[in-house]
């Protein structure tokens, strides 16, 4: 079997741009005989069908569309252009097996939305017989080429190809024209809490910010601090390293046998204080009754809370004046 080619380089063929002699695949369709509804589909024998115009209400978004966020202002601008010039580039669609005479949009949902907003009744489509896997692959690559996906949408698209269609990361990287490390790092973003993923989807955090936080125990509080301070990726990476260093220092030290040096009472006290403060607490007992208590905070808000509690304790223990 021939090695599969990168889909990104083959999209033009799907849109009919590589056909010798072009013909009906690249020429805009006009006239009633070119409208969908006729029994003949002009199939070229390879599951490829020509350009024709269809009613907007015969089209529906695909369940394999990786894009979830659409720029409403951008769609309004596109709608204004479509009112003046019409839809120049056909949408890519496939037959809707569950609804004969209707079609599922593979690529071009943004144009379809704008055409509706512009009050158009018909749009040109290129009809292709694509499998579910091919539909997701084409939709993902088309959006990646246009840079229309945010990192979380891209990651979700990769996840579906891996889980639903048994793609390996190597095969997936080849299909979408990305490096394997890019695919792997993007998929890792799905390990983040929902709140952090939402910040990435909304553009408050970049993929670089998010990847830096993957090693943290509490990425959500950290992400909120990064957004509040407007930190760049390099500053975020520095803070993450500092947080990891503090966490390592707060861990119980191990003896030669691999067991904690601390007795059960000290460990129980650490757990109790940590639960009360909502922060990691480490107690290190030294000779002659001396020792240190280390409280590790993850944000400035937690530091403020520690200072407030200490100030309250001092004022409460201060001797009353006569």
Secondary structure as the mmCIF struct_conf table of DSSP 4:
data_model
#
loop_
_struct_conf.conf_type_id
_struct_conf.id
_struct_conf.beg_label_comp_id
_struct_conf.beg_label_asym_id
_struct_conf.beg_label_seq_id
_struct_conf.end_label_comp_id
_struct_conf.end_label_asym_id
_struct_conf.end_label_seq_id
HELX_LH_PP_P HELX_LH_PP_P1 UNK A 2 UNK A 6
HELX_RH_3T_P HELX_RH_3T_P1 UNK A 7 UNK A 9
TURN_TY1_P TURN_TY1_P1 UNK A 10 UNK A 10
HELX_RH_AL_P HELX_RH_AL_P1 UNK A 11 UNK A 14
TURN_TY1_P TURN_TY1_P2 UNK A 15 UNK A 18
TURN_TY1_P TURN_TY1_P3 UNK A 20 UNK A 21
HELX_RH_3T_P HELX_RH_3T_P2 UNK A 23 UNK A 25
TURN_TY1_P TURN_TY1_P4 UNK A 26 UNK A 26
BEND BEND1 UNK A 27 UNK A 27
HELX_LH_PP_P HELX_LH_PP_P2 UNK A 28 UNK A 29
BEND BEND2 UNK A 31 UNK A 31
HELX_RH_3T_P HELX_RH_3T_P3 UNK A 32 UNK A 34
STRN STRN1 UNK A 35 UNK A 35
TURN_TY1_P TURN_TY1_P5 UNK A 36 UNK A 37
BEND BEND3 UNK A 38 UNK A 39
BEND BEND4 UNK A 45 UNK A 47
STRN STRN2 UNK A 48 UNK A 55
HELX_RH_3T_P HELX_RH_3T_P4 UNK A 56 UNK A 58
STRN STRN3 UNK A 59 UNK A 61
TURN_TY1_P TURN_TY1_P6 UNK A 63 UNK A 64
HELX_RH_AL_P HELX_RH_AL_P2 UNK A 72 UNK A 85
BEND BEND5 UNK A 89 UNK A 89
HELX_LH_PP_P HELX_LH_PP_P3 UNK A 90 UNK A 90
STRN STRN4 UNK A 91 UNK A 95
TURN_TY1_P TURN_TY1_P7 UNK A 97 UNK A 98
BEND BEND6 UNK A 99 UNK A 99
TURN_TY1_P TURN_TY1_P8 UNK A 100 UNK A 101
STRN STRN5 UNK A 103 UNK A 107
HELX_RH_AL_P HELX_RH_AL_P3 UNK A 109 UNK A 117
TURN_TY1_P TURN_TY1_P9 UNK A 118 UNK A 119
BEND BEND7 UNK A 121 UNK A 121
STRN STRN6 UNK A 122 UNK A 128
HELX_RH_AL_P HELX_RH_AL_P4 UNK A 132 UNK A 146
TURN_TY1_P TURN_TY1_P10 UNK A 147 UNK A 147
HELX_RH_AL_P HELX_RH_AL_P5 UNK A 151 UNK A 165
HELX_RH_AL_P HELX_RH_AL_P6 UNK A 169 UNK A 176
TURN_TY1_P TURN_TY1_P11 UNK A 177 UNK A 177
HELX_RH_AL_P HELX_RH_AL_P7 UNK A 180 UNK A 188
HELX_RH_3T_P HELX_RH_3T_P5 UNK A 189 UNK A 191
BEND BEND8 UNK A 192 UNK A 192
HELX_RH_AL_P HELX_RH_AL_P8 UNK A 194 UNK A 201
TURN_TY1_P TURN_TY1_P12 UNK A 202 UNK A 203
BEND BEND9 UNK A 204 UNK A 205
HELX_RH_AL_P HELX_RH_AL_P9 UNK A 207 UNK A 212
TURN_TY1_P TURN_TY1_P13 UNK A 213 UNK A 215
BEND BEND10 UNK A 217 UNK A 217
HELX_RH_AL_P HELX_RH_AL_P10 UNK A 219 UNK A 229
TURN_TY1_P TURN_TY1_P14 UNK A 230 UNK A 230
HELX_RH_AL_P HELX_RH_AL_P11 UNK A 233 UNK A 250
BEND BEND11 UNK A 251 UNK A 251
HELX_LH_PP_P HELX_LH_PP_P4 UNK A 252 UNK A 253
STRN STRN7 UNK A 254 UNK A 254
TURN_TY1_P TURN_TY1_P15 UNK A 256 UNK A 257
BEND BEND12 UNK A 258 UNK A 259
STRN STRN8 UNK A 260 UNK A 260
BEND BEND13 UNK A 261 UNK A 262
HELX_RH_AL_P HELX_RH_AL_P12 UNK A 264 UNK A 277
TURN_TY1_P TURN_TY1_P16 UNK A 278 UNK A 278
BEND BEND14 UNK A 279 UNK A 279
STRN STRN9 UNK A 280 UNK A 285
HELX_RH_3T_P HELX_RH_3T_P6 UNK A 287 UNK A 289
STRN STRN10 UNK A 291 UNK A 296
BEND BEND15 UNK A 298 UNK A 299
HELX_RH_AL_P HELX_RH_AL_P13 UNK A 300 UNK A 317
BEND BEND16 UNK A 318 UNK A 318
HELX_LH_PP_P HELX_LH_PP_P5 UNK A 319 UNK A 321
#
